Amino acid sequence: METNENSLNSNIICGRNSVLEAIRSGREIDRLLVAHGVTGGSVTAIIAKCSAKGILIKEVSPQKLDFLCGGANHQGVAVMFSAQEYSTVEDILKTAEERQEKPFIIICDEVEDPHNLGAIIRSAEASGVHGIIIPKRRSASLNATVAKSASGALEYMKVARVTNIANEIENLKKQGIWVFGADMDGKPYTDFDYDMPVALVIGNEGKGIGKLVAQKCDEIISLPMKGKINSLNASVAAGILMYEVVRKRG
């Protein structure tokens, strides 16, 4: 017998019929999980429907799916839902307009640790950021861990998910937004006046921001490192930079 929702995670539905019903319901699905080696029959139809809707499809080991589904009979498939619905970049810009403020946006370029993303969302809400942009792939999504790490801030923060971060930066620049990327080899972050429409790009925990994304930025900025390590945690760096924007805007 299929179980609609497991006791481990209320944001996941397991089993082929239950997954098909979830897709038909129109509820926003974060990703489809398919166990390695499971193909054919209704699984093919599920994958096709998710692909047509632009839902991320990820293969996982049967053991991981067993764990995520809390022992439920998942039949090789499960869907995960977002803890919060995604917004659009247009929604974020509209928020700034409604507040009669210069846009202040955070772009997370492949921030994969959900605790980091949650902490960034928390700092962003506290510092008056209008919204956060994340990529559809190679990024933490708005799951339960992110929501918990954000400590309630996710309820008030718009998060948009886009296919291509580099392209989105180009679109923002065309709308008069200055894009600053945080990286080790940039100019001192205190050298700039952020009292303008601003987007800050925070990179991956290990690799930093991607080469193409860096090339699209108007400026690359850095935090001074006085110790023996050469980088800060992504969420810590993001918090410092956000409050520099706050300070410069008065």
Helices and strands as residue ranges (DSSP letters): E 12-14, H 16-25, E 29-35, H 41-52, E 56-60, H 62-68, E 77-81, H 89-98, E 104-108, H 114-126, E 131-135, H 144-150, G 153-155, E 159-162, H 165-174, E 178-188, G 189-191, E 198-202, H 211-216, E 219-222, H 234-249
